[in-house]
């Protein structure tokens, strides 16, 4: 259990002790600073500890935000400070630093005895011990998180009149209403903001009051989406209608899990992983369900389903790559960014721009409605057209920002782009061999070379005979150009295009070769292979976002890297296409092998204690 130390005599009539116990704290009183330090020293080192001034007046949710958020080693609000085990040693030092200084002797005068000076003046009484300890923690180099309280009140009144005014301020603000509002993510899409969040926040509160966890709601959302995919796979109109309704309900639960995490501050590493990966699993499983349903009706749309997954994944990689390239760039300035900020200052343009990019809420709503009313083929064509337009819009904006921005990109950004590249042994060997000539190439060479290599391998797969040697030779050339593209640090203005170019090349080559082989079952097997590889790439992104870097090098070698997998599929298509089902079997085995290796390592990592917890923030309280 966590322990809260009251740093002084209790205030008669104060609800503070009850509030702290409602938050899960065992309350211990301390008469003064010395006793508070003694209590801190004897408490188990694995416990969270809080220091709270007994004069504190404020909302319970203000205390909850300041004292119970698991993401921060140390956090504070006026009159309250908490430290998790990682910051306990620093807190003890901070308490020692804030202790009242002892009197010190001055040098003896000639022929006299040493005199003793008066103690240095203590900080003003109005400065509570938790606030002074928080300042000492920061001075000691420990980051102290201070949540945005917004309308919430948290204060330590200095006199009875101030206390009465503060209590009036607390009574004037509905703590629960603020808590519900702050559970909603700050920057969501139009559909989520106006069609889901107005009631899903109450569903989140209902879940919290019944002891449900965000992970349980996330799992329920996944299961609902899988049932929706199963309904779509029936191929019947009733199944399609049920699938659309269930997909919408799955999205409501998807919003609810994050709102529940923010409402109850139940953040966890496992929850971060589940929330990040299940969205993709749900959407792509639904694509597969639609393709199966269409096949039952005699319409083969597996190529469209795979194309939709390729396009959606490449869109995400563009977002991730651009953001990582500019995560900590110095000297950022761009007229395009200034125009974007200006547009964001106008209410209607904000919502139009958020809808144009077809975020998950708008996208799933469109899929659900079209599933219920039309055919899977119509769903996929609408999805491809909408996502293609969104991709062109966002990519064009990022290109303009990159070309007009004067910024220095850091080694961390270059490392992140290199990790996102997923370079295998063939391209790595080429990069080592070409490192010296690569340094002499112009600034735009890496993205240009990557895009040329990607275009060459895709065009060859699309135009040359599948059973001939040319796709495999083009894949070898692609490995060479990929090595040249990453042979020097990716710090150029457009170097963030390199990872998306690799993703588009690999996924599209698999799609084209499987489609052109005309082997029964090849496209569904290719869908499984691309899904397994895409999961690996998403997992890499989430690790980088958490600050832990890419997956281990052995995993990249075991899965071959993007260039070796592309070569393997080209060779398999050339050799096995004439043998019919052999190509389907080979792609299925390759997909299963990649999925098994990637999933085992991913699960091992995300359930380990070293994995980071990353969650989107809600509205300021």
C-alpha positions in Angstrom: 0.0 0.0 0.0 1.1 3.6 -0.6 1.7 5.8 2.4 0.9 9.5 2.8 2.8 11.4 5.5 0.9 14.5 6.9 3.7 17.0 7.6 2.2 18.6 10.7 -0.7 18.4 13.1 -4.1 17.5 11.6 -6.5 20.3 11.0 -9.8 19.7 12.9 -12.7 19.1 10.5 -10.5 18.6 7.5 -11.6 15.8 5.1 -8.0 15.3 3.9 -7.3 12.0 5.7 -10.5 10.5 4.3 -9.6 11.8 0.8 -6.2 10.3 0.9 -7.5 6.9 2.2 -10.0 6.9 -0.7 -7.1 7.2 -3.1 -5.4 4.1 -1.5 -3.0 5.7 0.9 -2.3 4.7 4.5 -2.1 8.0 6.3 0.7 8.6 8.9 0.9 11.9 10.8 4.3 13.6 11.5 4.7 16.3 14.0 7.4 18.1 12.2 10.0 17.8 9.4 12.3 15.7 11.4 9.6 13.1 12.1 8.5 13.1 8.5 12.1 12.3 7.5 12.2 9.5 10.1 9.0 8.0 8.8 10.2 8.2 5.2 13.4 6.3 6.2 11.5 3.4 7.8 8.9 2.8 5.1 9.4 -0.1 2.7 11.5 1.1 -0.2 9.2 -0.5 -2.8 6.3 1.7 -1.7 5.0 5.0 -3.2 5.3 7.8 -0.6 3.5 11.1 -0.5 4.1 14.2 1.6 0.9 16.2 2.2 0.5 19.4 4.2 -2.4 18.9 6.6 -3.7 22.4 5.8 -4.3 21.3 2.2 -7.6 22.3 0.7 -8.7 21.2 -2.7 -10.5 18.7 -4.9 -9.9 15.0 -4.5 -9.2 14.7 -8.2 -6.4 17.2 -7.9 -4.8 14.9 -5.3 -5.5 12.0 -7.5 -3.7 13.6 -10.5 -0.8 14.7 -8.3 -0.3 11.6 -6.2 -1.4 8.5 -8.0 -0.3 8.8 -11.7 2.0 5.8 -12.2 3.9 7.2 -15.2 6.0 9.7 -13.2 8.7 8.9 -10.6 7.9 12.2 -8.8 4.9 14.5 -9.0 3.5 17.5 -7.1 0.7 19.9 -6.7 0.5 22.8 -4.2 0.9 21.3 -0.7 1.4 17.7 -2.0 4.3 15.7 -3.3 4.7 12.0 -4.2 7.7 9.8 -5.0 7.7 6.3 -6.4 10.5 3.9 -5.5 12.7 5.2 -8.2 12.7 8.7 -6.6 12.7 7.7 -2.9 16.4 8.2 -2.4 16.3 11.6 -4.1 13.3 12.5 -1.8 15.3 11.7 1.3 18.1 14.0 0.1 15.5 16.7 -0.6 14.1 16.5 2.9 17.6 16.8 4.3 18.2 19.8 2.2 15.0 21.5 3.4 15.7 20.8 7.1 16.1 23.9 9.2 19.8 24.7 9.2 21.7 24.4 12.5 23.5 27.3 14.1 27.2 27.4 13.1 30.1 28.8 15.0 32.0 31.8 13.7 35.8 32.1 14.0 37.0 33.3 17.4 38.0 36.9 17.8 41.5 37.7 18.9 41.8 36.7 22.6 38.2 35.6 22.7 36.1 32.5 22.5 34.2 31.5 19.4 30.8 33.1 19.0 27.7 31.4 17.6 25.6 33.0 15.0 21.9 32.7 14.9 20.5 30.1 12.6 19.9 31.1 9.0 16.3 32.3 8.6 14.0 29.5 7.7 11.7 29.8 4.6 8.5 31.5 5.3 5.9 29.5 7.2 3.5 29.8 4.3 5.8 27.6 2.2 4.6 24.1 2.9 7.2 21.3 3.3 6.0 19.4 0.2 6.5 22.4 -1.9 10.0 23.0 -0.6 10.8 19.3 -1.0 9.6 19.4 -4.6 11.9 22.4 -5.3 14.8 20.6 -3.7 14.1 17.5 -5.8 14.2 19.6 -9.0 17.4 21.3 -7.8 18.8 17.8 -7.2 18.1 16.9 -10.9 14.9 14.8 -10.4 12.1 15.8 -12.7 8.9 16.6 -10.9 5.7 16.3 -12.9 3.1 19.0 -12.1 -0.3 18.1 -13.6 -2.5 20.7 -15.3 -5.2 21.2 -12.8 -7.3 23.6 -14.8 -10.5 24.5 -12.9 -9.5 22.2 -10.0 -8.4 23.7 -6.7 -5.3 22.7 -4.8 -3.9 25.1 -2.2 -2.5 25.5 1.3 -4.3 28.5 2.8 -2.2 30.6 5.2 -5.0 31.8 7.4 -8.6 31.0 8.3 -10.0 33.7 5.9 -8.0 32.2 3.0 -9.1 28.7 4.0 -12.7 29.7 3.8 -12.3 31.3 0.4 -10.5 28.2 -0.9 -13.3 26.0 0.4 -15.8 28.2 -1.4 -13.7 27.8 -4.6 -13.7 24.0 -4.2 -17.5 24.0 -3.7 -18.0 26.1 -6.9 -16.4 23.5 -9.2 -17.9 20.0 -9.8 -15.0 17.6 -9.2 -16.7 14.7 -11.0 -17.6 16.8 -14.0 -14.0 17.9 -14.4 -12.8 14.4 -14.0 -15.1 13.2 -16.7 -14.2 16.0 -19.1 -10.4 15.3 -18.5 -10.9 11.7 -19.4 -11.5 12.6 -23.0 -8.4 12.9 -25.3 -7.5 16.5 -26.2 -7.1 16.3 -30.0 -9.6 13.7 -31.3 -11.4 13.5 -34.6 -14.8 15.0 -35.4 -16.7 11.7 -35.2 -15.1 10.7 -31.9 -15.5 14.1 -30.3 -19.1 14.6 -31.2 -20.6 11.2 -31.8 -18.8 8.9 -29.3 -17.1 10.8 -26.4 -20.3 12.5 -25.2 -21.5 9.1 -23.9 -18.4 6.9 -23.8 -17.0 8.9 -20.9 -20.0 7.8 -18.9 -19.4 4.2 -19.9 -15.8 4.7 -18.7 -17.1 5.8 -15.3 -19.5 2.9 -15.2 -16.5 0.5 -15.8 -14.4 2.2 -13.2 -17.2 1.9 -10.5 -17.4 -1.8 -11.2 -13.7 -2.4 -10.9 -13.1 -3.0 -14.6 -9.6 -2.2 -15.9 -8.6 -0.5 -19.2 -7.0 -3.8 -20.3 -10.2 -5.7 -19.9 -12.1 -3.1 -21.9 -9.4 -3.2 -24.6 -9.7 -6.9 -24.8 -13.5 -6.6 -25.1 -13.1 -4.2 -27.9 -10.8 -6.7 -29.7 -13.2 -9.6 -29.2 -16.1 -7.4 -30.5 -14.2 -6.5 -33.6 -13.3 -10.2 -34.2 -17.0 -11.1 -33.9 -17.7 -8.3 -36.4 -15.2 -9.8 -38.8 -16.8 -13.2 -38.4 -20.2 -11.7 -39.2 -18.8 -10.0 -42.3 -17.3 -13.4 -43.3 -20.8 -14.9 -43.6 -21.4 -13.0 -46.8 -25.1 -12.5 -45.9 -26.8 -9.1 -45.8 -27.8 -9.7 -42.2 -24.2 -10.6 -41.4 -23.0 -7.3 -43.0 -25.4 -5.2 -41.0 -24.4 -6.9 -37.7 -20.8 -6.5 -38.7 -21.2 -2.8 -39.1 -23.0 -2.3 -35.8 -20.4 -4.4 -34.0 -17.6 -2.5 -35.5 -19.0 0.7 -34.3 -19.5 -0.7 -30.8 -15.9 -2.0 -30.9 -14.8 1.6 -31.6 -16.9 2.9 -28.7 -15.1 0.4 -26.4 -11.8 1.5 -28.0 -12.5 5.1 -26.9 -13.7 3.9 -23.5 -10.5 2.0 -22.6 -8.4 5.2 -22.9 -11.0 7.3 -21.2 -11.1 4.7 -18.4 -7.3 4.9 -18.1 -7.4 8.6 -17.8 -10.4 8.7 -15.5 -8.9 6.3 -13.0 -5.2 6.9 -13.9 -4.7 3.2 -14.6 -1.8 3.4 -16.9 0.4 0.3 -17.5 3.0 -1.0 -19.9 0.8 -3.9 -20.9 -2.1 -1.5 -21.5 0.1 0.7 -23.7 1.0 -2.3 -25.8 -2.5 -3.7 -26.1 -4.0 -0.3 -27.0 -1.3 0.4 -29.6 -1.5 -3.0 -31.4 -5.1 -4.0 -31.1 -6.4 -1.1 -33.2 -4.4 -2.4 -36.1 -5.3 -6.1 -35.4 -9.0 -5.2 -35.3 -9.0 -3.2 -38.5 -7.0 -5.7 -40.5 -9.0 -8.7 -39.2 -12.1 -6.9 -40.3 -10.6 -6.4 -43.8 -10.0 -10.2 -43.9 -13.6 -10.8 -42.8 -15.0 -8.7 -45.6 -12.8 -10.5 -48.1 -14.0 -13.9 -46.9 -17.6 -12.7 -47.1 -17.2 -11.4 -50.6 -15.6 -14.7 -51.6 -18.7 -16.6 -50.4 -20.7 -14.4 -52.8 -18.3 -15.2 -55.7 -16.4 -11.8 -55.6 -12.7 -12.1 -55.0 -11.6 -8.8 -53.3 -8.4 -10.1 -51.5 -6.2 -7.9 -53.7 -8.3 -4.8 -52.7 -8.2 -5.9 -49.0 -4.4 -6.3 -49.1 -4.1 -3.0 -51.0 -6.1 -1.2 -48.3 -3.9 -2.7 -45.6 -0.7 -1.7 -47.5 -2.0 1.9 -48.0 -3.1 2.3 -44.4 0.1 0.9 -43.0 2.2 3.1 -45.3 0.2 6.1 -44.1 1.1 5.3 -40.6 4.8 4.9 -41.4 4.8 8.3 -43.0 3.4 9.8 -39.9 5.8 8.0 -37.6 8.8 8.6 -39.7 8.2 12.4 -40.1 7.4 12.8 -36.4 10.5 10.9 -35.3 12.7 12.9 -37.7 11.5 16.1 -36.2 11.0 15.0 -32.6 13.8 17.0 -31.2 15.0 19.0 -34.2 16.6 22.3 -33.2 15.8 25.6 -34.9 12.4 24.5 -36.3 10.8 27.2 -38.4 8.7 26.9 -41.4 6.2 29.2 -43.2 4.1 26.1 -43.8 4.0 25.3 -40.1 3.0 28.9 -39.4 0.1 28.6 -41.9 -1.0 25.4 -40.3 -1.0 27.0 -36.8 -3.0 29.9 -38.3 -5.6 27.5 -39.7 -5.8 25.7 -36.4 -6.8 29.0 -34.8 -10.1 28.9 -36.7 -12.6 26.4 -35.3 -14.2 25.1 -38.6 -10.8 24.7 -40.3 -9.6 22.5 -37.4 -12.4 20.0 -37.9 -12.2 20.0 -41.6 -8.5 19.3 -41.5 -9.0 16.5 -39.0 -11.7 14.9 -41.1 -9.6 15.1 -44.3 -6.9 12.9 -42.9 -9.6 10.2 -42.3 -8.7 9.3 -38.7 -9.8 6.0 -37.1 -13.2 7.3 -36.0 -14.2 8.7 -39.4 -12.6 5.7 -41.2 -14.4 3.0 -39.1 -17.7 4.9 -39.3 -17.4 4.9 -43.1 -16.5 1.2 -43.2 -19.4 0.3 -40.9 -22.0 2.2 -42.8 -20.8 1.0 -46.2 -20.6 -2.6 -44.9 -24.2 -2.5 -43.8 -25.5 -0.8 -47.0 -23.3 -1.9 -49.9 -20.8 -4.6 -50.8 -17.2 -5.4 -49.6 -15.9 -4.3 -53.0 -17.5 -0.9 -52.5 -16.1 -0.7 -49.0 -12.6 -1.3 -50.1 -12.8 1.1 -53.1 -14.1 3.9 -50.9 -11.4 3.1 -48.3 -8.7 3.2 -51.0 -9.9 6.4 -52.5 -10.3 8.1 -49.1 -7.0 6.9 -47.7 -5.2 7.8 -50.9 -6.5 11.4 -50.8 -5.6 11.6 -47.1 -2.1 10.3 -47.8 -1.5 12.8 -50.6 -2.8 15.7 -48.4 -0.7 14.8 -45.3 2.5 13.8 -47.3 2.3 17.0 -49.4 2.1 19.1 -46.2 5.0 17.3 -44.7 7.1 17.7 -47.8 6.4 21.5 -47.8 7.3 21.7 -44.1 10.5 19.8 -44.6 11.7 21.8 -47.6 10.9 25.2 -46.0 12.1 24.4 -42.6 15.6 25.3 -41.4 16.4 22.8 -38.7 19.3 20.7 -37.4 18.3 17.1 -36.9 19.8 15.2 -34.1 21.6 11.9 -33.8 18.6 10.5 -31.9 16.4 11.3 -34.9 18.9 9.7 -37.3 19.0 6.6 -35.1 15.2 6.4 -35.0 15.0 6.6 -38.8 17.6 3.9 -39.1 15.7 1.7 -36.8 12.4 2.3 -38.7 14.2 1.3 -41.9 14.4 -2.4 -40.7 17.6 -3.0 -42.6 18.5 -6.7 -43.0 21.8 -8.4 -43.6 22.0 -7.8 -47.4 21.3 -4.0 -47.2 23.6 -3.7 -44.2 26.4 -5.3 -46.1 25.8 -3.0 -49.0 25.7 0.0 -46.6 29.1 -0.9 -45.2 30.6 -1.3 -48.6 29.2 1.9 -49.9 29.7 4.1 -46.8 32.6 6.1 -48.3 31.0 7.0 -51.7 27.7 7.6 -49.9 29.2 10.5 -48.0 30.0 12.3 -51.2 26.4 12.2 -52.5 24.1 15.2 -52.4 21.7 15.9 -49.5 18.7 14.5 -51.3 20.4 11.2 -52.3 19.1 8.9 -49.6 15.4 9.4 -50.3 15.9 9.6 -54.0 17.9 6.3 -54.1 15.3 4.6 -51.8 12.4 5.8 -54.0 14.2 4.7 -57.2 15.0 1.3 -55.8 11.4 0.9 -54.6 9.9 2.0 -57.9 12.3 -0.4 -59.8 11.4 -3.5 -57.8 7.6 -2.8 -57.8 7.6 -2.0 -61.6 9.5 -5.1 -62.4 7.1 -7.2 -60.3 4.2 -5.6 -62.1 5.6 -5.9 -65.7 8.1 -8.8 -65.9 7.0 -12.4 -66.0 6.5 -13.7 -62.5 8.3 -17.0 -63.3 11.2 -15.3 -64.9 14.5 -14.1 -63.2 13.8 -10.4 -63.4 11.8 -9.8 -60.2 14.5 -11.6 -58.2 17.2 -9.5 -59.9 15.3 -6.4 -59.3 15.0 -7.4 -55.6 18.8 -7.8 -55.5 19.1 -4.3 -57.0 16.6 -3.1 -54.4 18.9 -4.5 -51.6 21.8 -2.6 -53.1 19.9 0.7 -53.3 18.5 0.2 -49.9 22.0 -0.2 -48.5 23.2 3.0 -50.3 20.2 4.9 -48.9 21.1 4.1 -45.3 24.9 4.2 -45.7 25.1 7.5 -43.9 23.1 9.0 -41.0 19.6 10.0 -42.1 19.7 13.7 -41.1 18.6 15.3 -44.4 15.5 17.3 -44.8 13.7 14.5 -46.7 15.4 11.5 -45.2 12.2 10.6 -43.3 10.9 9.4 -46.6 13.3 6.4 -46.6 11.4 4.1 -44.2 8.0 4.7 -45.9 9.7 4.0 -49.3 11.0 0.6 -47.9 7.5 -0.3 -46.5 5.8 0.6 -49.8 8.3 -1.4 -51.8 8.1 -4.6 -49.7 4.4 -4.7 -49.2 3.5 -3.7 -52.8 5.9 -6.2 -54.2 4.3 -9.0 -52.2 0.8 -7.8 -53.3 1.7 -7.6 -57.0 3.5 -10.9 -57.2 0.8 -12.8 -55.3 -1.9 -11.2 -57.5 -0.1 -11.9 -60.8 0.7 -15.5 -59.9 -3.0 -16.3 -60.1 -2.4 -19.2 -57.7 -5.5 -20.0 -55.6 -5.0 -18.9 -52.1 -1.9 -16.8 -52.8 -3.5 -13.5 -52.0 -4.9 -14.5 -48.6 -1.5 -16.0 -47.8 0.2 -12.7 -48.9 -2.3 -10.9 -46.7 -1.2 -12.9 -43.7 2.5 -12.3 -44.5 2.1 -8.5 -44.9 0.0 -8.4 -41.6 2.8 -10.3 -39.7 5.5 -8.0 -41.1 3.4 -4.9 -40.5 3.0 -5.9 -36.9 6.8 -6.1 -36.6 7.0 -2.6 -38.0 4.3 -1.2 -35.7 6.1 -2.8 -32.7 9.3 -1.1 -33.7 7.5 2.3 -33.8 6.0 1.8 -30.3 9.3 0.8 -28.8 11.0 3.9 -30.3 8.2 6.1 -29.0 8.8 4.7 -25.6 12.5 5.6 -25.8 13.8 2.0 -25.7 15.0 1.9 -29.3 14.5 -0.7 -31.9 13.9 -4.4 -31.4 17.1 -6.5 -30.8 19.4 -7.0 -33.7 18.9 -10.7 -33.7 15.1 -10.2 -34.4 15.9 -8.1 -37.5 18.3 -10.7 -38.7 15.9 -13.6 -38.0 13.1 -11.9 -39.9 15.5 -11.0 -42.8 15.0 -7.3 -43.0 12.8 -5.7 -45.6 15.1 -6.4 -48.6 15.7 -10.1 -47.8 12.0 -10.8 -47.4 11.3 -9.0 -50.7 14.0 -11.1 -52.4 12.6 -14.3 -50.8 9.1 -13.6 -52.0 10.4 -12.9 -55.5 12.3 -16.2 -55.6 9.4 -18.1 -54.2 7.1 -16.7 -56.8 9.5 -17.5 -59.7 10.1 -21.1 -58.5 6.7 -22.1 -57.1 4.1 -20.4 -59.3 4.2 -23.2 -61.9 3.5 -25.7 -59.1 0.2 -24.1 -58.1 -0.6 -24.5 -54.4 3.1 -24.7 -53.5 3.4 -20.9 -53.6 0.4 -20.5 -51.2 1.9 -23.0 -48.8 5.3 -21.3 -48.9 3.8 -17.8 -48.3 1.7 -19.3 -45.4 4.7 -20.9 -43.8 6.7 -17.7 -44.2 3.9 -15.6 -42.7 3.5 -18.0 -39.7 7.3 -18.1 -39.1 7.6 -14.3 -39.1 4.5 -13.9 -36.9 5.7 -16.5 -34.4 9.2 -15.0 -34.0 7.9 -11.4 -33.8 5.0 -12.0 -31.5 7.1 -14.1 -29.0 9.7 -11.3 -28.7 7.1 -8.6 -28.7 5.1 -10.2 -25.8 8.3 -10.9 -23.9 9.3 -7.2 -24.2 6.0 -5.6 -23.4 5.3 -7.6 -20.3 8.8 -6.9 -19.0 9.4 -4.3 -16.3 11.7 -2.2 -18.6 9.0 -1.5 -21.1 7.7 2.1 -21.2 4.1 3.1 -20.7 2.9 5.6 -23.3 -0.6 7.0 -23.3 -2.3 10.0 -25.0 -3.3 12.7 -22.6 -6.8 13.9 -22.1 -8.1 17.4 -21.8 -6.5 19.5 -19.2 -8.6 19.3 -16.0 
